[in-house]
Amino acid sequence: MNADDKNDTKIVYTDDGKDGVSLLVRSRLPWLVEGLLGGLLASFFISRFEDVLSQNISLAFFLPLIVYMSDAVGTQTETIFVRNLSRGSLRFGVYLLKEFFVGILLGIVFGAATGLISYLWIQSQEIALTVGFAMFANVAIAPIVALVVPEILFKERTDPALGGGPFTTIIQDVLSILIYFTVASFLLFR
């Protein structure tokens, strides 16, 4: 298929209300298997930071929160973006810039809140700074990841609603873990 043929090809969307279970499973399974492999990769990365965790186990308390909030912000952004894609007229560059600023503002709010809560709970300024800064960074980049992946899939004529979610989630999870433990390594163990 040449490039012109590819541009004329329409995206094939599954219809959960009409398509059979077998087709629905076949269309979803590859993306979920990628998610499983990505989850194993995320677990591997966490194991690489075993020394950091063993020196301050309270870091483990905040890992689910940081990963969840990154995923939640990304999923929310992606859902709205895919809905807007289906409506047609969308200038990706402008949309991306707006979401970049939304991510920064949300990152400030959630970074400050989790930093304060972690300080009140753990009574450690270093943990509070680690949690707050990692939350800020992860929430700030989540909209970018959440937009770039579905946009690439859409341009490649792949249903962004089908593949975007699992693929974007695992990218965000791995990034969240790496950012969190890199910040912890830098702030707590310099």
Protein Blocks (a to p, Z undefined) as FASTA:
>chain_A
ZZklmmmpccddddfklmcfklmmmmmmmmmmmmmmmmmmmmmmmmmmmmmmmmommlmm
mmmmmmmmmmmmmmmmmmmmmmmmmnopacfklmmmmmmmmmmmmmmmmmmmmmmmmmmm
nopaklmmmmmmmmmmmmmmmmmmmmmmmmmmmmnopafklmmmmmmmmmmmmmmmmmmm
mmmmmmmmZZ
